[in-house]
Amino acid sequence: PWAGLLTDEELLEGLRHMMTLRTFDARMQMAQRQGKTSFYMQHLGEEAVSCAFRKALQPGDMNFPTYRQAGLLIADGYPMVMMMN
């Protein structure tokens, strides 16, 4: 369905990253509402953009994620614990 550009494994990996981001996002939003963190911007509905953007980057490409692009880091395997600090 994707004109052969992505394998089934790549599609599943992308889905895993988006689902991980959705879960991370919900928990961080809850923590912010409980006063455990002072600032958090939700990614709800934007998961595919940041996760797919990471997939398109090549070694040596620069990127500068902002507060609504945690998917770049999640899709790159960055530890979520570090993202919470």
PDB file of N, CA, C and O in Angstrom:
ATOM      1  N   PRO A   1       0.803  -1.222   0.000  1.00  0.00           N
ATOM      2  CA  PRO A   1       0.000   0.000   0.000  1.00  0.00           C
ATOM      3  C   PRO A   1       0.837   1.273   0.000  1.00  0.00           C
ATOM      4  O   PRO A   1       0.325   2.352  -0.299  1.00  0.00           O
ATOM      5  N   TRP A   2       2.106   1.156   0.330  1.00  0.00           N
ATOM      6  CA  TRP A   2       2.985   2.329   0.361  1.00  0.00           C
ATOM      7  C   TRP A   2       3.952   2.317  -0.809  1.00  0.00           C
ATOM      8  O   TRP A   2       5.071   2.818  -0.706  1.00  0.00           O
ATOM      9  N   ALA A   3       3.516   1.744  -1.920  1.00  0.00           N
ATOM     10  CA  ALA A   3       4.315   1.712  -3.149  1.00  0.00           C
ATOM     11  C   ALA A   3       5.662   1.042  -2.933  1.00  0.00           C
ATOM     12  O   ALA A   3       6.623   1.343  -3.641  1.00  0.00           O
ATOM     13  N   GLY A   4       5.744   0.143  -1.969  1.00  0.00           N
ATOM     14  CA  GLY A   4       6.975  -0.604  -1.748  1.00  0.00           C
ATOM     15  C   GLY A   4       8.104   0.189  -1.124  1.00  0.00           C
ATOM     16  O   GLY A   4       9.235  -0.293  -1.071  1.00  0.00           O
ATOM     17  N   LEU A   5       7.826   1.387  -0.652  1.00  0.00           N
ATOM     18  CA  LEU A   5       8.894   2.205  -0.073  1.00  0.00           C
ATOM     19  C   LEU A   5       9.311   1.731   1.310  1.00  0.00           C
ATOM     20  O   LEU A   5      10.457   1.923   1.717  1.00  0.00           O
ATOM     21  N   LEU A   6       8.389   1.115   2.029  1.00  0.00           N
ATOM     22  CA  LEU A   6       8.681   0.641   3.382  1.00  0.00           C
ATOM     23  C   LEU A   6       8.306  -0.823   3.509  1.00  0.00           C
ATOM     24  O   LEU A   6       7.295  -1.269   2.966  1.00  0.00           O
ATOM     25  N   THR A   7       9.126  -1.558   4.226  1.00  0.00           N
ATOM     26  CA  THR A   7       8.816  -2.966   4.478  1.00  0.00           C
ATOM     27  C   THR A   7       7.787  -3.058   5.605  1.00  0.00           C
ATOM     28  O   THR A   7       7.521  -2.080   6.304  1.00  0.00           O
ATOM     29  N   ASP A   8       7.222  -4.238   5.765  1.00  0.00           N
ATOM     30  CA  ASP A   8       6.290  -4.451   6.875  1.00  0.00           C
ATOM     31  C   ASP A   8       6.969  -4.179   8.211  1.00  0.00           C
ATOM     32  O   ASP A   8       6.359  -3.613   9.118  1.00  0.00           O
ATOM     33  N   GLU A   9       8.227  -4.580   8.332  1.00  0.00           N
ATOM     34  CA  GLU A   9       8.967  -4.361   9.575  1.00  0.00           C
ATOM     35  C   GLU A   9       9.149  -2.868   9.855  1.00  0.00           C
ATOM     36  O   GLU A   9       9.017  -2.425  10.996  1.00  0.00           O
ATOM     37  N   GLU A  10       9.452  -2.102   8.816  1.00  0.00           N
ATOM     38  CA  GLU A  10       9.624  -0.657   8.998  1.00  0.00           C
ATOM     39  C   GLU A  10       8.306   0.009   9.392  1.00  0.00           C
ATOM     40  O   GLU A  10       8.289   0.919  10.221  1.00  0.00           O
ATOM     41  N   LEU A  11       7.211  -0.445   8.800  1.00  0.00           N
ATOM     42  CA  LEU A  11       5.903   0.097   9.166  1.00  0.00           C
ATOM     43  C   LEU A  11       5.564  -0.209  10.620  1.00  0.00           C
ATOM     44  O   LEU A  11       5.061   0.654  11.340  1.00  0.00           O
ATOM     45  N   LEU A  12       5.839  -1.438  11.049  1.00  0.00           N
ATOM     46  CA  LEU A  12       5.580  -1.811  12.442  1.00  0.00           C
ATOM     47  C   LEU A  12       6.467  -1.031  13.407  1.00  0.00           C
ATOM     48  O   LEU A  12       6.022  -0.626  14.481  1.00  0.00           O
ATOM     49  N   GLU A  13       7.716  -0.825  13.021  1.00  0.00           N
ATOM     50  CA  GLU A  13       8.627  -0.046  13.862  1.00  0.00           C
ATOM     51  C   GLU A  13       8.109   1.386  14.014  1.00  0.00           C
ATOM     52  O   GLU A  13       8.136   1.948  15.109  1.00  0.00           O
ATOM     53  N   GLY A  14       7.644   1.965  12.923  1.00  0.00           N
ATOM     54  CA  GLY A  14       7.076   3.311  12.988  1.00  0.00           C
ATOM     55  C   GLY A  14       5.853   3.368  13.884  1.00  0.00           C
ATOM     56  O   GLY A  14       5.683   4.310  14.658  1.00  0.00           O
ATOM     57  N   LEU A  15       5.002   2.356  13.777  1.00  0.00           N
ATOM     58  CA  LEU A  15       3.819   2.293  14.635  1.00  0.00           C
ATOM     59  C   LEU A  15       4.215   2.173  16.106  1.00  0.00           C
ATOM     60  O   LEU A  15       3.610   2.810  16.969  1.00  0.00           O
ATOM     61  N   ARG A  16       5.230   1.357  16.391  1.00  0.00           N
ATOM     62  CA  ARG A  16       5.714   1.220  17.771  1.00  0.00           C
ATOM     63  C   ARG A  16       6.207   2.559  18.317  1.00  0.00           C
ATOM     64  O   ARG A  16       5.913   2.919  19.457  1.00  0.00           O
ATOM     65  N   HIS A  17       6.953   3.287  17.498  1.00  0.00           N
ATOM     66  CA  HIS A  17       7.452   4.592  17.933  1.00  0.00           C
ATOM     67  C   HIS A  17       6.296   5.552  18.210  1.00  0.00           C
ATOM     68  O   HIS A  17       6.308   6.272  19.209  1.00  0.00           O
ATOM     69  N   MET A  18       5.299   5.562  17.323  1.00  0.00           N
ATOM     70  CA  MET A  18       4.161   6.464  17.521  1.00  0.00           C
ATOM     71  C   MET A  18       3.361   6.092  18.763  1.00  0.00           C
ATOM     72  O   MET A  18       2.900   6.971  19.491  1.00  0.00           O
ATOM     73  N   MET A  19       3.194   4.798  19.009  1.00  0.00           N
ATOM     74  CA  MET A  19       2.461   4.357  20.198  1.00  0.00           C
ATOM     75  C   MET A  19       3.245   4.665  21.474  1.00  0.00           C
ATOM     76  O   MET A  19       2.662   5.031  22.495  1.00  0.00           O
ATOM     77  N   THR A  20       4.568   4.516  21.408  1.00  0.00           N
ATOM     78  CA  THR A  20       5.412   4.860  22.551  1.00  0.00           C
ATOM     79  C   THR A  20       5.304   6.348  22.846  1.00  0.00           C
ATOM     80  O   THR A  20       5.173   6.748  24.003  1.00  0.00           O
ATOM     81  N   LEU A  21       5.359   7.164  21.804  1.00  0.00           N
ATOM     82  CA  LEU A  21       5.233   8.610  21.981  1.00  0.00           C
ATOM     83  C   LEU A  21       3.868   8.966  22.552  1.00  0.00           C
ATOM     84  O   LEU A  21       3.777   9.822  23.431  1.00  0.00           O
ATOM     85  N   ARG A  22       2.810   8.329  22.074  1.00  0.00           N
ATOM     86  CA  ARG A  22       1.456   8.611  22.583  1.00  0.00           C
ATOM     87  C   ARG A  22       1.374   8.307  24.083  1.00  0.00           C
ATOM     88  O   ARG A  22       0.777   9.070  24.843  1.00  0.00           O
ATOM     89  N   THR A  23       1.978   7.186  24.506  1.00  0.00           N
ATOM     90  CA  THR A  23       1.968   6.811  25.925  1.00  0.00           C
ATOM     91  C   THR A  23       2.812   7.778  26.750  1.00  0.00           C
ATOM     92  O   THR A  23       2.383   8.238  27.808  1.00  0.00           O
ATOM     93  N   PHE A  24       4.009   8.081  26.264  1.00  0.00           N
ATOM     94  CA  PHE A  24       4.892   9.045  26.934  1.00  0.00           C
ATOM     95  C   PHE A  24       4.181  10.387  27.085  1.00  0.00           C
ATOM     96  O   PHE A  24       4.220  11.009  28.147  1.00  0.00           O
ATOM     97  N   ASP A  25       3.539  10.815  26.021  1.00  0.00           N
ATOM     98  CA  ASP A  25       2.833  12.087  25.995  1.00  0.00           C
ATOM     99  C   ASP A  25       1.724  12.132  27.046  1.00  0.00           C
ATOM    100  O   ASP A  25       1.598  13.110  27.783  1.00  0.00           O
ATOM    101  N   ALA A  26       0.925  11.074  27.109  1.00  0.00           N
ATOM    102  CA  ALA A  26      -0.178  11.025  28.076  1.00  0.00           C
ATOM    103  C   ALA A  26       0.346  11.072  29.508  1.00  0.00           C
ATOM    104  O   ALA A  26      -0.220  11.760  30.358  1.00  0.00           O
ATOM    105  N   ARG A  27       1.411  10.350  29.768  1.00  0.00           N
ATOM    106  CA  ARG A  27       1.962  10.325  31.126  1.00  0.00           C
ATOM    107  C   ARG A  27       2.604  11.657  31.508  1.00  0.00           C
ATOM    108  O   ARG A  27       2.488  12.104  32.649  1.00  0.00           O
ATOM    109  N   MET A  28       3.276  12.283  30.557  1.00  0.00           N
ATOM    110  CA  MET A  28       3.887  13.580  30.843  1.00  0.00           C
ATOM    111  C   MET A  28       2.818  14.658  31.034  1.00  0.00           C
ATOM    112  O   MET A  28       2.966  15.537  31.883  1.00  0.00           O
ATOM    113  N   GLN A  29       1.756  14.592  30.252  1.00  0.00           N
ATOM    114  CA  GLN A  29       0.657  15.544  30.413  1.00  0.00           C
ATOM    115  C   GLN A  29       0.022  15.386  31.796  1.00  0.00           C
ATOM    116  O   GLN A  29      -0.295  16.373  32.460  1.00  0.00           O
ATOM    117  N   MET A  30      -0.158  14.143  32.219  1.00  0.00           N
ATOM    118  CA  MET A  30      -0.723  13.870  33.539  1.00  0.00           C
ATOM    119  C   MET A  30       0.200  14.405  34.642  1.00  0.00           C
ATOM    120  O   MET A  30      -0.263  14.999  35.616  1.00  0.00           O
ATOM    121  N   ALA A  31       1.501  14.188  34.477  1.00  0.00           N
ATOM    122  CA  ALA A  31       2.465  14.682  35.469  1.00  0.00           C
ATOM    123  C   ALA A  31       2.419  16.206  35.554  1.00  0.00           C
ATOM    124  O   ALA A  31       2.515  16.772  36.643  1.00  0.00           O
ATOM    125  N   GLN A  32       2.274  16.862  34.420  1.00  0.00           N
ATOM    126  CA  GLN A  32       2.191  18.323  34.412  1.00  0.00           C
ATOM    127  C   GLN A  32       0.923  18.791  35.122  1.00  0.00           C
ATOM    128  O   GLN A  32       0.964  19.744  35.900  1.00  0.00           O
ATOM    129  N   ARG A  33      -0.180  18.140  34.864  1.00  0.00           N
ATOM    130  CA  ARG A  33      -1.455  18.505  35.504  1.00  0.00           C
ATOM    131  C   ARG A  33      -1.425  18.261  37.017  1.00  0.00           C
ATOM    132  O   ARG A  33      -2.138  18.923  37.771  1.00  0.00           O
ATOM    133  N   GLN A  34      -0.605  17.319  37.449  1.00  0.00           N
ATOM    134  CA  GLN A  34      -0.470  17.024  38.880  1.00  0.00           C
ATOM    135  C   GLN A  34       0.560  17.921  39.558  1.00  0.00           C
ATOM    136  O   GLN A  34       0.786  17.808  40.762  1.00  0.00           O
ATOM    137  N   GLY A  35       1.181  18.807  38.792  1.00  0.00           N
ATOM    138  CA  GLY A  35       2.161  19.722  39.355  1.00  0.00           C
ATOM    139  C   GLY A  35       3.547  19.124  39.520  1.00  0.00           C
ATOM    140  O   GLY A  35       4.391  19.700  40.206  1.00  0.00           O
ATOM    141  N   LYS A  36       3.792  17.978  38.901  1.00  0.00           N
ATOM    142  CA  LYS A  36       5.100  17.320  39.029  1.00  0.00           C
ATOM    143  C   LYS A  36       6.127  17.892  38.061  1.00  0.00           C
ATOM    144  O   LYS A  36       7.326  17.655  38.215  1.00  0.00           O
ATOM    145  N   THR A  37       5.671  18.631  37.081  1.00  0.00           N
ATOM    146  CA  THR A  37       6.555  19.333  36.156  1.00  0.00           C
ATOM    147  C   THR A  37       5.884  20.660  35.821  1.00  0.00           C
ATOM    148  O   THR A  37       4.657  20.755  35.829  1.00  0.00           O
ATOM    149  N   SER A  38       6.664  21.663  35.532  1.00  0.00           N
ATOM    150  CA  SER A  38       6.086  22.996  35.353  1.00  0.00           C
ATOM    151  C   SER A  38       5.555  23.253  33.949  1.00  0.00           C
ATOM    152  O   SER A  38       4.670  24.090  33.774  1.00  0.00           O
ATOM    153  N   PHE A  39       6.073  22.554  32.950  1.00  0.00           N
ATOM    154  CA  PHE A  39       5.731  22.889  31.567  1.00  0.00           C
ATOM    155  C   PHE A  39       5.735  21.631  30.718  1.00  0.00           C
ATOM    156  O   PHE A  39       6.679  20.843  30.772  1.00  0.00           O
ATOM    157  N   TYR A  40       4.692  21.442  29.940  1.00  0.00           N
ATOM    158  CA  TYR A  40       4.664  20.332  28.989  1.00  0.00           C
ATOM    159  C   TYR A  40       3.679  20.661  27.876  1.00  0.00           C
ATOM    160  O   TYR A  40       2.552  21.078  28.143  1.00  0.00           O
ATOM    161  N   MET A  41       4.096  20.477  26.647  1.00  0.00           N
ATOM    162  CA  MET A  41       3.238  20.688  25.479  1.00  0.00           C
ATOM    163  C   MET A  41       2.923  19.333  24.867  1.00  0.00           C
ATOM    164  O   MET A  41       3.829  18.574  24.524  1.00  0.00           O
ATOM    165  N   GLN A  42       1.637  19.031  24.731  1.00  0.00           N
ATOM    166  CA  GLN A  42       1.217  17.740  24.187  1.00  0.00           C
ATOM    167  C   GLN A  42       1.575  17.580  22.715  1.00  0.00           C
ATOM    168  O   GLN A  42       1.677  18.556  21.972  1.00  0.00           O
ATOM    169  N   HIS A  43       1.765  16.315  22.310  1.00  0.00           N
ATOM    170  CA  HIS A  43       2.052  15.956  20.923  1.00  0.00           C
ATOM    171  C   HIS A  43       0.845  15.326  20.247  1.00  0.00           C
ATOM    172  O   HIS A  43       0.929  14.920  19.088  1.00  0.00           O
ATOM    173  N   LEU A  44      -0.265  15.240  20.946  1.00  0.00           N
ATOM    174  CA  LEU A  44      -1.440  14.516  20.487  1.00  0.00           C
ATOM    175  C   LEU A  44      -1.799  14.877  19.041  1.00  0.00           C
ATOM    176  O   LEU A  44      -2.073  16.034  18.723  1.00  0.00           O
ATOM    177  N   GLY A  45      -1.793  13.868  18.185  1.00  0.00           N
ATOM    178  CA  GLY A  45      -2.108  14.056  16.772  1.00  0.00           C
ATOM    179  C   GLY A  45      -0.910  14.392  15.903  1.00  0.00           C
ATOM    180  O   GLY A  45      -1.039  14.474  14.682  1.00  0.00           O
ATOM    181  N   GLU A  46       0.249  14.588  16.508  1.00  0.00           N
ATOM    182  CA  GLU A  46       1.454  14.958  15.759  1.00  0.00           C
ATOM    183  C   GLU A  46       2.519  13.866  15.798  1.00  0.00           C
ATOM    184  O   GLU A  46       3.659  14.086  15.387  1.00  0.00           O
ATOM    185  N   GLU A  47       2.142  12.693  16.293  1.00  0.00           N
ATOM    186  CA  GLU A  47       3.117  11.616  16.484  1.00  0.00           C
ATOM    187  C   GLU A  47       3.798  11.210  15.178  1.00  0.00           C
ATOM    188  O   GLU A  47       5.016  11.030  15.142  1.00  0.00           O
ATOM    189  N   ALA A  48       3.025  11.067  14.121  1.00  0.00           N
ATOM    190  CA  ALA A  48       3.582  10.582  12.855  1.00  0.00           C
ATOM    191  C   ALA A  48       4.600  11.551  12.273  1.00  0.00           C
ATOM    192  O   ALA A  48       5.580  11.132  11.658  1.00  0.00           O
ATOM    193  N   VAL A  49       4.371  12.839  12.466  1.00  0.00           N
ATOM    194  CA  VAL A  49       5.266  13.844  11.884  1.00  0.00           C
ATOM    195  C   VAL A  49       6.682  13.703  12.432  1.00  0.00           C
ATOM    196  O   VAL A  49       7.637  13.586  11.664  1.00  0.00           O
ATOM    197  N   SER A  50       6.822  13.714  13.754  1.00  0.00           N
ATOM    198  CA  SER A  50       8.172  13.675  14.324  1.00  0.00           C
ATOM    199  C   SER A  50       8.823  12.303  14.188  1.00  0.00           C
ATOM    200  O   SER A  50      10.032  12.213  13.978  1.00  0.00           O
ATOM    201  N   CYS A  51       8.040  11.238  14.305  1.00  0.00           N
ATOM    202  CA  CYS A  51       8.618   9.891  14.164  1.00  0.00           C
ATOM    203  C   CYS A  51       9.062   9.630  12.725  1.00  0.00           C
ATOM    204  O   CYS A  51      10.127   9.056  12.496  1.00  0.00           O
ATOM    205  N   ALA A  52       8.251  10.049  11.761  1.00  0.00           N
ATOM    206  CA  ALA A  52       8.612   9.847  10.352  1.00  0.00           C
ATOM    207  C   ALA A  52       9.773  10.749   9.950  1.00  0.00           C
ATOM    208  O   ALA A  52      10.611  10.358   9.137  1.00  0.00           O
ATOM    209  N   PHE A  53       9.825  11.945  10.512  1.00  0.00           N
ATOM    210  CA  PHE A  53      10.927  12.855  10.211  1.00  0.00           C
ATOM    211  C   PHE A  53      12.257  12.232  10.601  1.00  0.00           C
ATOM    212  O   PHE A  53      13.237  12.343   9.864  1.00  0.00           O
ATOM    213  N   ARG A  54      12.297  11.580  11.753  1.00  0.00           N
ATOM    214  CA  ARG A  54      13.528  10.914  12.193  1.00  0.00           C
ATOM    215  C   ARG A  54      13.927   9.827  11.216  1.00  0.00           C
ATOM    216  O   ARG A  54      15.111   9.649  10.930  1.00  0.00           O
ATOM    217  N   LYS A  55      12.947   9.097  10.701  1.00  0.00           N
ATOM    218  CA  LYS A  55      13.210   8.014   9.746  1.00  0.00           C
ATOM    219  C   LYS A  55      13.854   8.564   8.467  1.00  0.00           C
ATOM    220  O   LYS A  55      14.650   7.880   7.823  1.00  0.00           O
ATOM    221  N   ALA A  56      13.506   9.793   8.109  1.00  0.00           N
ATOM    222  CA  ALA A  56      14.022  10.391   6.875  1.00  0.00           C
ATOM    223  C   ALA A  56      15.432  10.954   7.022  1.00  0.00           C
ATOM    224  O   ALA A  56      16.107  11.189   6.020  1.00  0.00           O
ATOM    225  N   LEU A  57      15.885  11.174   8.248  1.00  0.00           N
ATOM    226  CA  LEU A  57      17.220  11.740   8.449  1.00  0.00           C
ATOM    227  C   LEU A  57      18.307  10.732   8.086  1.00  0.00           C
ATOM    228  O   LEU A  57      18.161   9.530   8.304  1.00  0.00           O
ATOM    229  N   GLN A  58      19.379  11.240   7.538  1.00  0.00           N
ATOM    230  CA  GLN A  58      20.539  10.433   7.179  1.00  0.00           C
ATOM    231  C   GLN A  58      21.658  10.707   8.184  1.00  0.00           C
ATOM    232  O   GLN A  58      21.651  11.748   8.841  1.00  0.00           O
ATOM    233  N   PRO A  59      22.626   9.783   8.315  1.00  0.00           N
ATOM    234  CA  PRO A  59      23.756  10.042   9.211  1.00  0.00           C
ATOM    235  C   PRO A  59      24.422  11.375   8.868  1.00  0.00           C
ATOM    236  O   PRO A  59      24.705  11.658   7.704  1.00  0.00           O
ATOM    237  N   GLY A  60      24.663  12.174   9.878  1.00  0.00           N
ATOM    238  CA  GLY A  60      25.283  13.476   9.674  1.00  0.00           C
ATOM    239  C   GLY A  60      24.288  14.616   9.528  1.00  0.00           C
ATOM    240  O   GLY A  60      24.672  15.781   9.632  1.00  0.00           O
ATOM    241  N   ASP A  61      23.009  14.305   9.287  1.00  0.00           N
ATOM    242  CA  ASP A  61      21.993  15.353   9.203  1.00  0.00           C
ATOM    243  C   ASP A  61      21.805  15.981  10.578  1.00  0.00           C
ATOM    244  O   ASP A  61      21.847  15.297  11.601  1.00  0.00           O
ATOM    245  N   MET A  62      21.602  17.266  10.582  1.00  0.00           N
ATOM    246  CA  MET A  62      21.362  17.968  11.841  1.00  0.00           C
ATOM    247  C   MET A  62      19.862  18.116  12.049  1.00  0.00           C
ATOM    248  O   MET A  62      19.106  18.264  11.089  1.00  0.00           O
ATOM    249  N   ASN A  63      19.438  18.076  13.297  1.00  0.00           N
ATOM    250  CA  ASN A  63      18.044  18.379  13.612  1.00  0.00           C
ATOM    251  C   ASN A  63      18.001  19.054  14.967  1.00  0.00           C
ATOM    252  O   ASN A  63      18.850  18.822  15.828  1.00  0.00           O
ATOM    253  N   PHE A  64      17.014  19.876  15.133  1.00  0.00           N
ATOM    254  CA  PHE A  64      16.881  20.661  16.352  1.00  0.00           C
ATOM    255  C   PHE A  64      15.464  20.497  16.890  1.00  0.00           C
ATOM    256  O   PHE A  64      14.599  21.337  16.643  1.00  0.00           O
ATOM    257  N   PRO A  65      15.230  19.409  17.630  1.00  0.00           N
ATOM    258  CA  PRO A  65      13.868  19.175  18.120  1.00  0.00           C
ATOM    259  C   PRO A  65      13.422  20.249  19.108  1.00  0.00           C
ATOM    260  O   PRO A  65      14.201  20.743  19.923  1.00  0.00           O
ATOM    261  N   THR A  66      12.152  20.587  19.004  1.00  0.00           N
ATOM    262  CA  THR A  66      11.557  21.530  19.938  1.00  0.00           C
ATOM    263  C   THR A  66      10.661  20.762  20.896  1.00  0.00           C
ATOM    264  O   THR A  66      10.697  19.532  20.922  1.00  0.00           O
ATOM    265  N   TYR A  67       9.872  21.455  21.670  1.00  0.00           N
ATOM    266  CA  TYR A  67       9.099  20.789  22.702  1.00  0.00           C
ATOM    267  C   TYR A  67       7.994  19.884  22.177  1.00  0.00           C
ATOM    268  O   TYR A  67       7.475  19.079  22.950  1.00  0.00           O
ATOM    269  N   ARG A  68       7.608  19.966  20.926  1.00  0.00           N
ATOM    270  CA  ARG A  68       6.580  19.071  20.389  1.00  0.00           C
ATOM    271  C   ARG A  68       7.166  18.045  19.429  1.00  0.00           C
ATOM    272  O   ARG A  68       6.443  17.533  18.574  1.00  0.00           O
ATOM    273  N   GLN A  69       8.412  17.739  19.538  1.00  0.00           N
ATOM    274  CA  GLN A  69       9.030  16.783  18.634  1.00  0.00           C
ATOM    275  C   GLN A  69       9.800  15.706  19.382  1.00  0.00           C
ATOM    276  O   GLN A  69      10.889  15.310  18.965  1.00  0.00           O
ATOM    277  N   ALA A  70       9.244  15.239  20.469  1.00  0.00           N
ATOM    278  CA  ALA A  70       9.880  14.163  21.227  1.00  0.00           C
ATOM    279  C   ALA A  70       9.969  12.884  20.404  1.00  0.00           C
ATOM    280  O   ALA A  70      10.799  12.022  20.692  1.00  0.00           O
ATOM    281  N   GLY A  71       9.132  12.750  19.391  1.00  0.00           N
ATOM    282  CA  GLY A  71       9.179  11.575  18.525  1.00  0.00           C
ATOM    283  C   GLY A  71      10.518  11.421  17.824  1.00  0.00           C
ATOM    284  O   GLY A  71      10.943  10.301  17.542  1.00  0.00           O
ATOM    285  N   LEU A  72      11.189  12.533  17.540  1.00  0.00           N
ATOM    286  CA  LEU A  72      12.534  12.465  16.963  1.00  0.00           C
ATOM    287  C   LEU A  72      13.466  11.695  17.887  1.00  0.00           C
ATOM    288  O   LEU A  72      14.244  10.851  17.442  1.00  0.00           O
ATOM    289  N   LEU A  73      13.377  11.993  19.160  1.00  0.00           N
ATOM    290  CA  LEU A  73      14.249  11.339  20.131  1.00  0.00           C
ATOM    291  C   LEU A  73      13.811   9.901  20.395  1.00  0.00           C
ATOM    292  O   LEU A  73      14.649   9.004  20.478  1.00  0.00           O
ATOM    293  N   ILE A  74      12.514   9.678  20.525  1.00  0.00           N
ATOM    294  CA  ILE A  74      12.009   8.324  20.768  1.00  0.00           C
ATOM    295  C   ILE A  74      12.356   7.414  19.599  1.00  0.00           C
ATOM    296  O   ILE A  74      12.806   6.287  19.807  1.00  0.00           O
ATOM    297  N   ALA A  75      12.154   7.884  18.378  1.00  0.00           N
ATOM    298  CA  ALA A  75      12.449   7.072  17.197  1.00  0.00           C
ATOM    299  C   ALA A  75      13.941   6.824  17.030  1.00  0.00           C
ATOM    300  O   ALA A  75      14.347   5.913  16.308  1.00  0.00           O
ATOM    301  N   ASP A  76      14.754   7.632  17.695  1.00  0.00           N
ATOM    302  CA  ASP A  76      16.205   7.458  17.630  1.00  0.00           C
ATOM    303  C   ASP A  76      16.724   6.609  18.786  1.00  0.00           C
ATOM    304  O   ASP A  76      17.924   6.349  18.879  1.00  0.00           O
ATOM    305  N   GLY A  77      15.817   6.175  19.672  1.00  0.00           N
ATOM    306  CA  GLY A  77      16.228   5.334  20.784  1.00  0.00           C
ATOM    307  C   GLY A  77      16.743   6.092  21.995  1.00  0.00           C
ATOM    308  O   GLY A  77      17.344   5.497  22.890  1.00  0.00           O
ATOM    309  N   TYR A  78      16.516   7.389  22.031  1.00  0.00           N
ATOM    310  CA  TYR A  78      16.965   8.203  23.169  1.00  0.00           C
ATOM    311  C   TYR A  78      16.200   7.781  24.422  1.00  0.00           C
ATOM    312  O   TYR A  78      14.988   7.581  24.352  1.00  0.00           O
ATOM    313  N   PRO A  79      16.869   7.642  25.557  1.00  0.00           N
ATOM    314  CA  PRO A  79      16.189   7.202  26.780  1.00  0.00           C
ATOM    315  C   PRO A  79      15.115   8.200  27.236  1.00  0.00           C
ATOM    316  O   PRO A  79      15.386   9.390  27.395  1.00  0.00           O
ATOM    317  N   MET A  80      13.905   7.697  27.439  1.00  0.00           N
ATOM    318  CA  MET A  80      12.809   8.571  27.858  1.00  0.00           C
ATOM    319  C   MET A  80      13.048   9.170  29.236  1.00  0.00           C
ATOM    320  O   MET A  80      12.578  10.271  29.522  1.00  0.00           O
ATOM    321  N   VAL A  81      13.771   8.459  30.088  1.00  0.00           N
ATOM    322  CA  VAL A  81      14.091   8.997  31.416  1.00  0.00           C
ATOM    323  C   VAL A  81      14.881  10.295  31.268  1.00  0.00           C
ATOM    324  O   VAL A  81      14.656  11.244  32.019  1.00  0.00           O
ATOM    325  N   MET A  82      15.788  10.343  30.322  1.00  0.00           N
ATOM    326  CA  MET A  82      16.571  11.558  30.083  1.00  0.00           C
ATOM    327  C   MET A  82      15.681  12.685  29.564  1.00  0.00           C
ATOM    328  O   MET A  82      15.935  13.856  29.845  1.00  0.00           O
ATOM    329  N   MET A  83      14.648  12.340  28.813  1.00  0.00           N
ATOM    330  CA  MET A  83      13.743  13.352  28.277  1.00  0.00           C
ATOM    331  C   MET A  83      12.894  13.980  29.381  1.00  0.00           C
ATOM    332  O   MET A  83      12.414  15.104  29.233  1.00  0.00           O
ATOM    333  N   MET A  84      12.709  13.264  30.475  1.00  0.00           N
ATOM    334  CA  MET A  84      11.895  13.771  31.578  1.00  0.00           C
ATOM    335  C   MET A  84      12.680  14.677  32.515  1.00  0.00           C
ATOM    336  O   MET A  84      12.080  15.413  33.298  1.00  0.00           O
ATOM    337  N   ASN A  85      13.996  14.639  32.452  1.00  0.00           N
ATOM    338  CA  ASN A  85      14.825  15.455  33.351  1.00  0.00           C
ATOM    339  C   ASN A  85      15.000  16.854  32.818  1.00  0.00           C
ATOM    340  O   ASN A  85      15.668  17.675  33.446  1.00  0.00           O
TER     341      ASN A  85
END
